[in-house]
Amino acid sequence: MLLPDRRRFLSRVVGLGGMAAMSAWPSLSWAEGFGEALGYDPAYPPDLPHFDYVNPEAPREGALTLSVFGTFDSLNPFVLKGLAATGTNTLLFDTLVVRSLDEPFSVYGLLADRLELADDGLSATFRINSDARFVTGRPVTAHDVVFSFDTLVGESAHPRYRYYWADVVGAEAVDPSHVRFDFRRVNPELHMIIGELPVLSRDALAGVDFADHSRTPLPGSGPYMIEAINFGRDIQFVRRDDYWARELGVNRGMHNFRRLGFKYYKDETVALEAFKAGEFDVFHETNSKRWARAYDGKPFAEGRIRRREIPHHNNAGMQGFAMNTRRRLFTDRRVRRALNLAFDFHWSNVHLFYGQYSRCESYFSNSEMAATGVPEGRERELLEGFRDQLPAALFDEPHQVPFAPNPAAQRGNLVAAQTLLAEAGWEIVDGWLRDRHGEPFAFEIMLAQRGFERIVAPFAYNLRRLGIDVSYRTIDVALYQRRMNAFEFDMTVISYGQSQSPGNELREFFGSEAAEREGSRNYCGIRHPAVDAMIDEVIYAEDREALVIACRALDRVLMWNEYLVPNWYIGAHRLAWWNRFGYHDDPLPRYFSAAEWVMQSWWETHSQAQPGPVINEVSHLEGGSS
């Protein structure tokens, strides 16, 4: 539901007794707990009994073991250095607010039980729940929140935090129970995303070199604590008997497993065979060939293993072969379009993917934010100011992702690619593309899993037909992550998952300031004034309608600049599990990752069963790359 004016889009103040007079908005009395939604009314009351997609009566024993692709060497998920173990953020640390999985962007109080946005929209004050406790038993205070903010936006933490909260000037403990965040400017989502701050213990970490604190568990206030660690191989968590928030409405029906473990694998095929042998219990399949052909045998026929595609309504975002425009080869948009023309998605979907995928034609695939047709109305007005920096066709033609329904059409795409490469100064000499200095057009596609090689091979074949000397190589996951952090690649596979309400994270994905910042997710090296301007339009949109229009304008600029070769998406999670687990399926959550859903809300139906399900903690990428 669109809200009628800016003030309601910016704030829906809820809590207990008002903390300050509000002149710009009508006074609202405080209530126990609070709910905030971006551009619509929250679906749940402030004192919600539980989320609709959980079973509040679920048994709370048993064990769940999830699989992770790769390795880990750190227990600190908040720094750039090292590879942090899965679960060391979400299981150990509570945040001020938590999101609902069946609303586009709604948050409800966890560590905080009150929230007030100032009448000018330039500060937000949270009250800390008096029951909140760290695992050590010490109360969580406003001073811990301030310490956490200062630490995470400081030089010792991962730079993504100070970028994500760039519009937060600072945090101040008004008293031990109240913390105020001051904002640089009115930002409709800022009071909600700052509520996602994971709260660290000031006493435990004061004076510690946070950047190098990696082998010792960080004390948090979350539902689990670490029980056992085998670096690089597995990690085990146990649920806290004294968890302070176990009876809050946002947690009822959640955290049902007594123990949660993560086992690490460097090969998904090996992990699948271990699953079928009964070594663990749930597998999140990311490979279409395996899903079509590898799930058969006696356990499936007898119903001991269940198999299902679980539908979701996630904004599918964008997956693609990303070109590193920091490399000279990829600076020309015509060259990037030519490489796009060389990829034959239709052939791959039929022969490799068993028809399971839809093509990504937007950075907001599967959502109302995807640009279609030609820009009109307000969207066109946003783009007009950058007309001389955008392709002229953007204003008059719909963007078309190359498509070839048959070999003849693909040959036509390759001819068009040859023309573009020639216009960009590349000519065939002795069978290979060369520039005017005689330098060959040669690059490497970097991969993290061998499963992707079968997909890259036909793409590489078409590129070689154009005279491009392309190779592809699968490297160790740890090395892959280091190279991605430092942008040391020519082309690789990336995935930009999008929320139902995009905002500040877009700066991290596509903003100019992130292009050269180590550890950012601007992998393509995008530096474009129109992109920066459209990101600001999204972040500071006055209502949902303005946000959608700005997203479409941003999408159009990104697509027309051909920064990557779009891949594919699927509107369901492919899961198989040994049949001793339950989940609430009426209703299912609408917007969720498979791992998050299984870990948070499934339960074991017989606690005496063998160690629990496996879910791959990788993206939705075909082939399993991260």
C-alpha positions in Angstrom: 0.0 0.0 0.0 1.4 3.4 -1.0 1.4 5.9 1.8 -0.2 9.3 1.1 2.6 11.6 2.1 6.3 11.9 2.9 5.9 12.1 6.6 4.2 8.6 6.8 6.8 7.2 4.5 9.6 8.4 6.7 8.2 7.4 10.1 5.7 5.3 11.9 6.7 5.9 15.5 5.8 3.2 17.9 6.8 2.3 21.5 5.7 3.3 25.1 5.1 6.9 26.3 6.8 9.5 24.0 10.2 10.7 24.5 9.9 14.1 22.9 7.2 16.3 21.4 6.7 15.8 17.7 5.7 18.8 15.7 5.9 17.5 12.1 3.9 14.3 12.7 0.9 13.5 14.8 1.7 12.3 18.3 1.6 8.5 18.7 1.5 6.7 22.0 4.2 4.1 22.7 3.2 0.5 22.8 5.1 -2.6 23.9 7.4 -3.4 21.0 7.3 -1.7 17.6 7.0 -2.3 13.9 8.3 -0.2 11.1 7.7 -0.6 7.3 9.1 1.2 4.4 6.3 2.7 2.4 3.3 0.7 3.8 1.7 -0.3 7.1 3.4 -3.2 8.9 1.5 -6.5 8.7 2.0 -7.4 12.3 1.0 -5.4 15.5 3.8 -4.1 17.7 3.2 -6.9 20.2 3.0 -9.7 17.6 2.6 -13.2 19.0 4.7 -14.8 16.3 5.3 -14.6 12.6 2.7 -16.4 10.4 5.3 -18.5 8.7 6.6 -20.3 11.8 5.1 -23.0 14.1 5.1 -21.6 17.6 4.5 -25.1 19.0 7.5 -26.6 17.2 9.6 -29.1 19.2 12.8 -27.4 20.3 15.3 -30.3 20.4 17.4 -32.2 17.9 20.3 -31.2 15.7 20.8 -29.6 12.3 24.1 -29.7 10.3 24.4 -27.5 7.3 27.1 -27.7 4.6 29.2 -24.8 3.4 31.2 -24.6 0.2 34.8 -23.6 0.8 36.7 -23.1 4.1 37.1 -20.7 7.0 39.9 -19.4 9.1 38.2 -16.7 11.2 35.5 -16.3 13.8 35.2 -12.6 13.2 32.6 -11.9 10.5 33.0 -8.1 10.7 36.5 -7.6 9.3 37.9 -7.8 5.8 40.7 -10.1 6.8 40.2 -13.9 6.5 37.1 -16.0 5.8 34.7 -16.1 8.7 32.8 -19.2 9.7 29.2 -19.3 8.7 26.8 -18.5 11.6 29.3 -16.3 13.5 27.2 -13.3 12.8 23.5 -14.3 12.7 23.6 -17.0 15.5 25.8 -15.1 18.0 24.6 -11.5 17.7 21.3 -9.9 18.2 20.4 -6.7 16.5 18.2 -3.8 17.5 15.5 -4.9 15.0 14.7 -8.0 12.9 13.1 -8.3 9.5 9.9 -10.1 8.7 10.3 -12.6 5.8 6.8 -12.1 4.5 6.9 -8.3 3.9 9.0 -6.3 1.5 10.8 -4.4 4.2 9.4 -4.4 7.7 11.3 -4.6 11.0 10.2 -5.3 14.5 12.0 -4.8 17.8 14.5 -7.2 19.3 17.2 -5.7 21.4 15.3 -2.4 21.2 11.7 -2.3 22.5 11.1 1.4 21.5 11.9 3.5 18.5 11.3 7.2 17.8 12.3 9.1 14.7 12.8 12.8 15.3 10.3 15.2 13.9 12.9 16.5 11.4 13.8 13.0 10.3 17.5 13.6 11.3 17.8 11.3 14.3 16.4 8.1 15.6 16.4 7.0 19.3 16.1 3.4 20.4 15.4 2.1 23.9 17.3 -1.1 24.8 15.1 -3.9 26.2 15.9 -4.1 30.0 16.0 -7.9 29.7 18.7 -8.0 27.0 21.8 -9.9 28.2 25.1 -10.9 26.6 26.2 -14.6 26.8 28.3 -13.5 29.8 25.1 -12.4 31.7 25.9 -8.7 31.5 23.0 -6.4 30.5 23.2 -4.9 27.0 23.4 -1.1 27.2 23.3 1.9 25.0 27.0 2.2 25.5 27.5 -1.2 23.9 25.5 0.0 20.9 27.6 3.1 20.5 30.8 1.0 20.8 29.5 -1.4 18.2 28.7 1.4 15.8 32.0 3.2 16.3 33.9 -0.1 15.8 32.0 -1.2 12.7 32.4 2.1 10.9 36.0 2.4 12.0 39.1 1.5 10.0 39.5 -1.9 11.7 36.2 -3.3 10.4 35.1 -4.3 7.0 34.6 -1.1 4.9 31.1 -2.2 3.8 29.7 -1.0 7.2 30.8 2.6 7.0 29.6 2.6 3.4 26.2 1.1 4.2 25.7 3.6 7.1 27.4 6.5 5.4 24.5 8.9 6.2 24.8 8.2 10.0 26.8 11.0 11.5 27.3 9.2 14.8 25.8 7.5 17.8 25.3 8.8 21.4 24.2 7.1 24.6 21.6 9.4 26.0 21.6 7.3 29.1 22.3 3.6 29.7 19.0 2.6 28.1 18.6 5.0 25.2 20.9 5.4 22.2 20.4 8.1 19.5 21.7 8.0 16.0 22.2 11.3 14.2 21.8 11.5 10.4 23.4 13.7 7.7 20.1 14.1 5.8 16.7 12.7 5.7 17.0 9.1 4.5 13.7 7.1 4.5 15.2 3.8 5.4 18.1 4.8 7.6 16.4 4.4 11.0 15.5 0.9 9.9 18.8 -0.2 8.5 20.8 1.2 11.4 18.5 -1.0 13.6 20.2 -4.0 11.9 23.5 -3.1 13.7 24.9 -6.3 15.4 25.7 -5.3 19.0 29.1 -6.2 20.4 30.2 -6.3 24.0 32.2 -3.1 24.9 33.7 -4.7 27.9 35.0 -7.8 26.1 36.5 -5.9 23.1 37.7 -2.5 24.5 41.4 -2.3 23.9 41.4 -5.3 21.5 42.9 -5.0 18.0 39.6 -5.7 16.3 41.1 -6.2 12.8 43.2 -9.1 14.0 40.7 -10.6 16.5 39.9 -13.7 14.5 40.6 -16.9 16.4 38.6 -16.3 19.6 34.8 -16.2 19.7 33.2 -12.8 20.1 30.7 -12.7 22.9 27.2 -11.7 21.7 23.6 -11.7 22.9 22.2 -14.0 20.3 20.4 -17.4 20.6 23.5 -19.6 20.2 27.1 -19.9 21.3 30.1 -21.8 19.8 30.5 -25.2 21.2 33.3 -26.7 19.1 35.6 -25.5 16.3 37.8 -27.3 13.8 39.2 -24.5 11.7 38.6 -25.0 8.0 36.4 -28.1 8.4 33.5 -27.6 10.8 32.0 -25.5 13.5 29.3 -26.4 16.1 26.9 -24.1 17.9 24.7 -24.9 20.9 21.5 -23.0 21.8 21.7 -21.0 25.0 19.4 -22.1 27.7 19.5 -18.6 29.2 18.8 -16.8 25.9 17.1 -13.6 27.0 14.7 -13.2 24.0 13.4 -16.7 23.6 9.8 -15.7 24.5 9.6 -12.6 22.4 7.1 -12.7 19.6 9.8 -12.3 16.9 11.5 -15.4 18.2 8.5 -17.8 18.9 8.7 -20.8 16.6 12.3 -19.9 15.8 15.7 -21.4 16.7 14.2 -24.8 17.2 17.4 -26.9 17.0 19.4 -27.6 20.2 22.5 -27.8 18.1 23.5 -26.3 14.8 26.6 -27.3 12.9 28.3 -26.4 9.6 30.5 -28.8 7.7 32.8 -27.4 4.9 33.2 -29.0 1.5 35.3 -28.0 -1.5 33.2 -30.0 -4.0 29.4 -30.0 -4.2 29.3 -33.4 -6.0 31.1 -35.0 -3.1 28.6 -33.3 -0.7 25.6 -34.6 -2.6 26.9 -38.1 -2.5 27.5 -37.8 1.2 23.9 -36.6 1.5 22.5 -39.6 -0.4 24.6 -41.9 1.8 22.8 -40.5 4.9 25.7 -38.6 6.4 23.5 -35.5 6.6 19.9 -34.6 5.9 19.1 -31.6 3.7 20.6 -30.5 0.4 20.0 -27.2 -1.3 20.6 -27.9 -5.0 22.1 -25.2 -7.1 22.9 -27.3 -10.2 20.1 -28.0 -12.7 21.8 -31.1 -14.2 22.1 -32.7 -10.8 18.5 -31.7 -9.9 17.2 -33.3 -13.1 19.3 -36.5 -13.0 20.9 -37.2 -9.7 17.9 -37.5 -7.3 16.9 -41.1 -7.7 17.4 -44.4 -6.0 15.9 -46.4 -3.2 15.7 -43.7 -0.5 13.8 -41.5 -2.9 11.5 -44.3 -4.1 10.7 -45.3 -0.5 10.0 -41.8 0.6 12.9 -41.7 3.0 14.2 -38.6 1.2 11.8 -35.9 0.2 12.4 -33.6 -2.7 10.6 -30.3 -3.5 10.9 -27.0 -5.2 9.9 -24.4 -2.6 8.5 -21.3 -4.3 9.6 -17.8 -3.2 8.9 -14.2 -4.3 12.4 -12.9 -3.9 13.6 -10.1 -6.1 16.0 -12.2 -8.1 18.4 -9.3 -8.8 21.1 -10.1 -11.3 23.6 -12.8 -12.0 26.1 -12.6 -14.8 29.6 -12.9 -16.2 31.0 -9.7 -14.8 33.6 -7.7 -16.9 36.2 -5.8 -14.8 36.1 -2.4 -16.5 39.3 -1.5 -14.6 40.9 -3.6 -17.4 41.6 -1.8 -20.7 39.9 -4.6 -22.6 36.5 -3.8 -21.2 36.4 0.0 -21.1 34.5 0.2 -24.4 30.7 -0.4 -24.2 30.7 -1.8 -27.7 33.2 -4.5 -26.7 31.1 -5.4 -23.7 28.0 -5.6 -25.9 29.9 -7.8 -28.3 30.7 -10.3 -25.5 27.1 -10.2 -24.5 26.1 -11.2 -28.0 28.4 -14.2 -27.9 26.5 -15.9 -25.0 23.8 -18.2 -26.2 21.5 -18.5 -23.2 18.7 -20.4 -25.0 21.1 -23.2 -26.1 22.5 -23.4 -22.6 19.0 -23.5 -21.0 17.8 -26.3 -23.3 21.0 -28.4 -23.3 22.6 -27.7 -20.0 19.9 -26.5 -17.6 16.9 -28.7 -18.6 14.8 -25.6 -19.2 14.7 -24.8 -15.5 15.8 -21.1 -15.7 14.5 -17.7 -16.8 16.9 -15.1 -18.2 18.0 -12.2 -16.1 16.9 -9.2 -18.1 17.2 -6.7 -15.2 19.2 -5.9 -12.1 15.9 -6.3 -10.4 14.7 -9.5 -12.1 11.3 -10.9 -11.0 10.1 -7.6 -9.5 8.2 -4.5 -10.2 11.5 -2.5 -10.2 12.7 -4.0 -13.5 12.7 -1.4 -16.3 10.6 -2.2 -19.3 9.8 -0.4 -22.6 11.1 3.1 -22.9 11.5 5.6 -20.1 8.4 7.8 -19.6 7.2 10.4 -17.2 9.2 10.9 -14.0 11.7 8.2 -15.0 12.5 10.0 -18.2 12.9 13.3 -16.3 15.5 11.6 -14.0 17.5 10.5 -17.0 17.3 13.6 -19.2 20.0 15.4 -17.1 22.5 12.7 -18.2 21.5 12.5 -21.9 25.0 13.3 -23.1 26.5 10.6 -21.0 24.1 7.8 -21.9 23.5 5.8 -25.1 21.1 7.8 -27.3 19.0 4.6 -27.9 18.2 4.4 -24.2 15.6 7.1 -24.6 13.9 5.6 -27.6 14.3 1.8 -27.5 13.7 -0.9 -25.0 16.9 -2.6 -23.9 17.2 -6.1 -25.4 19.3 -8.8 -23.8 20.6 -10.9 -26.8 18.5 -13.9 -27.6 18.9 -16.6 -30.2 16.1 -19.2 -30.6 18.1 -21.2 -33.2 21.7 -21.6 -34.5 21.1 -19.2 -37.4 20.0 -16.4 -35.0 23.1 -17.0 -32.9 25.3 -16.7 -36.0 23.6 -13.4 -36.6 24.5 -12.3 -33.1 28.1 -13.2 -33.7 28.2 -11.2 -36.9 26.8 -8.2 -35.0 29.5 -8.8 -32.4 32.2 -8.8 -35.1 30.9 -5.4 -36.3 31.0 -3.9 -32.9 34.5 -5.2 -32.2 35.7 -3.7 -35.5 34.1 -0.3 -34.6 36.0 -0.4 -31.4 39.3 -0.9 -33.2 39.8 -4.7 -33.1 40.7 -6.6 -36.2 41.4 -10.2 -37.1 45.1 -10.8 -37.7 46.3 -14.4 -38.2 43.0 -15.7 -36.9 43.0 -13.6 -33.6 41.6 -10.3 -32.6 44.3 -7.6 -32.2 44.3 -3.9 -31.5 46.1 -1.3 -33.6 49.3 -2.0 -31.6 49.1 -5.7 -32.4 48.1 -6.7 -28.8 45.7 -9.7 -28.7 42.3 -9.7 -27.2 43.0 -12.2 -24.4 41.5 -12.7 -21.0 40.7 -15.3 -18.3 37.4 -16.2 -16.7 38.0 -16.9 -13.0 35.8 -19.5 -11.4 35.3 -20.8 -7.8 33.8 -24.2 -8.7 34.4 -26.8 -11.4 30.7 -27.2 -11.8 30.6 -23.9 -13.7 33.2 -25.0 -16.3 30.5 -26.9 -18.4 28.6 -23.6 -18.6 31.5 -21.5 -19.5 32.8 -23.9 -22.2 30.2 -23.1 -24.9 30.5 -19.4 -24.1 34.3 -19.6 -24.5 33.8 -21.5 -27.8 31.7 -18.6 -29.2 34.3 -16.1 -28.0 37.1 -17.9 -29.8 35.0 -17.9 -33.0 35.2 -14.1 -32.7 39.0 -14.4 -32.5 39.2 -13.8 -28.7 41.8 -15.8 -26.8 39.8 -16.7 -23.7 40.7 -19.2 -21.0 38.9 -20.2 -17.8 40.3 -21.5 -14.6 38.8 -22.8 -11.3 40.8 -21.7 -8.2 40.8 -22.4 -4.5 37.9 -20.6 -2.7 40.2 -18.7 -0.3 42.3 -17.4 -3.2 39.2 -16.6 -5.1 37.9 -14.4 -2.3 41.2 -12.6 -1.9 41.3 -11.9 -5.6 37.7 -10.7 -5.6 38.4 -8.4 -2.7 41.3 -6.9 -4.6 39.5 -6.9 -8.0 42.3 -9.1 -9.5 40.3 -10.8 -12.3 39.3 -10.2 -15.9 35.9 -11.8 -15.9 34.1 -13.8 -13.3 30.6 -14.9 -12.2 28.8 -12.5 -9.8 25.4 -12.4 -8.2 23.6 -9.3 -7.0 20.7 -10.4 -4.9 18.3 -7.5 -4.3 15.9 -6.9 -1.5 12.2 -6.0 -2.0 13.2 -2.5 -1.0 16.6 -1.6 -2.4 18.5 1.3 -0.7 21.9 2.1 0.7 23.5 -1.2 -0.3 23.3 0.0 -3.9 26.3 2.3 -3.3 28.3 -0.8 -2.3 27.2 -2.6 -5.5 27.4 0.1 -8.2 28.6 3.5 -6.7 31.7 5.3 -8.0 33.2 5.6 -4.5 33.2 1.8 -4.1 34.9 1.2 -7.4 38.4 1.2 -6.1 37.7 0.4 -2.4 39.1 -3.0 -1.5 36.4 -5.4 -0.4 33.5 -3.6 -2.0 31.0 -5.4 -4.2 31.4 -3.0 -7.1 33.2 -5.8 -9.0 32.7 -4.3 -12.4 34.4 -1.1 -11.4 31.4 1.0 -12.3 32.0 4.8 -12.3 29.1 6.6 -13.8 27.5 9.9 -12.7 24.0 8.8 -13.8 24.4 5.6 -11.8 25.4 7.6 -8.7 22.5 10.0 -9.2 19.9 7.2 -9.6 21.2 5.5 -6.5 20.6 8.7 -4.6 17.1 8.9 -6.0 16.4 5.4 -4.8 17.8 6.0 -1.3 16.0 9.3 -0.7 12.8 8.4 -2.5 9.8 10.0 -0.8 7.4 7.0 -1.2 7.2 3.6 -2.7 6.2 4.8 -6.1 9.2 7.1 -6.3 11.5 4.3 -5.2 10.2 2.0 -7.9 10.6 4.7 -10.6 14.2 5.4 -9.5 15.0 1.7 -9.5 13.8 1.4 -13.0 15.9 4.4 -14.1 19.0 2.9 -12.4 18.3 -0.5 -14.0 18.0 1.1 -17.4 21.4 2.8 -17.1 23.1 -0.4 -15.8 21.6 -2.6 -18.5 22.4 -0.2 -21.4 26.1 0.1 -20.3 26.5 -3.7 -20.6 28.7 -4.2 -17.6 28.1 -7.9 -17.5 26.6 -10.8 -19.6 23.3 -11.6 -17.9 22.7 -15.1 -16.7 19.6 -16.6 -15.2 17.4 -17.1 -12.2 14.8 -19.5 -10.8 11.7 -18.7 -8.7 12.1 -21.6 -6.3 14.6 -23.2 -3.9 15.4 -26.8 -4.8 15.6 -28.8 -1.6 15.9 -32.5 -0.8 15.9 -33.8 2.8 15.8 -37.0 4.8 12.3 -37.2 6.0 12.5 -36.4 9.6 12.1 -32.7 9.6 9.1 -30.4 9.6 8.4 -26.9 8.5 5.4 -24.6 8.4 4.2 -24.4 4.8 0.8 -22.6 5.1 1.9 -19.9 4.6 5.5 -20.1 3.5 7.5 -16.9 3.9 7.6 -14.8 0.7 11.1 -13.4 0.7 13.8 -15.8 2.0 17.0 -17.6 1.4 16.9 -21.4 1.8 19.6 -21.5 4.4 18.0 -18.7 6.5 14.6 -20.4 6.4 15.8 -23.9 7.3 18.1 -22.8 10.0 15.6 -20.4 11.7 12.3 -22.2 11.5 12.5 -25.9 10.7 12.4 -28.5 13.4 13.4 -32.1 13.9 10.5 -34.5 14.3 12.5 -37.2 16.1 15.3 -35.9 18.3 17.1 -39.3 18.4 17.8 -39.2 14.6 21.3 -38.8 13.1 22.9 -35.3 12.7 20.8 -33.0 10.7 20.3 -31.5 7.3 22.7 -29.8 5.0 22.0 -26.6 3.1 24.6 -25.1 0.9 25.7 -21.7 2.1 26.4 -20.4 -1.4 24.4 -18.2 -3.7 21.7 -19.3 -6.2 24.4 -19.5 -8.9 24.2 -22.5 -11.3 27.4 -24.4 -10.7 27.6 -23.2 -7.1 30.0 -20.3 -7.5 29.9 -17.7 -4.8 
